[in-house]
Amino acid sequence: MVTAALFVRIEAQPGSEAAVEKFLKSALPIVEGEPATISWFGLRLGPSTFGIFDAFPNDAGRNAHLAGNVAAAFMSDETAALLTGPATLERIDVLAAKLPSNGGG
């Protein structure tokens, strides 16, 4: 069951779009190792606008993710230099969700 989520919106500096895309793609293997991250999406919302949407079973899972390696990399000076300013982070309560079943198919 998913009850908590995050939506992060980021804007790339002109000319840094490919580097931001690469960063998001490189984060996937890290979040795959987070058992409480039920779903994670790196998104391109426009030419220079990107986002992350992820969902968790509870606040503890969300907080663990925010204290993890992707968040640390996201807050690094190297990554910050790629962005026009700080990311917008929204904590979301999930009211309903459809997720794939573990049975495959």
Summary of the structure (lengths in Angstrom):
residues: 105
radius of gyration: 14.1
end to end distance: 19.6
largest distance: 43.9
contacts: 272
relative contact order: 0.30
helix: 32%
strand: 29%
